[in-house]
């Protein structure tokens, strides 16, 4: 019984590991904020997200699963959330900005959190 539990725990832990952010997406790494939204993308491929919509809030803390022409998806196993990046990171007025899910975010930190959030 304990071997099954240990094996299942290992599978869940491995599924939660993200791949490092590829070189072509390194500009995404950092802490991005707007009044109603925060998005942390670490170099090791993890995302911590929170968004307030009216009186509701949504959040996710998971590894990046994939990138596509429209953005990226995060999640574990069959569960994922897609982030629509309509404008990838760009500089404006001395600040780095990015538009995700229709919200303009400003990068407030480039600190690499490393292996944990």
Secondary structure, DSSP 8 states (H G I E B T S, - for coil): -HHHHHHHHHHHHHHT------GGGGGG-EEEEETTEEEEE-TTSEEEEEEEETTEEEEEEEEEEEEETTEEEEEETTEEEEEEEEEEEEEETTEEEEEETTEEEEEEE-----S--
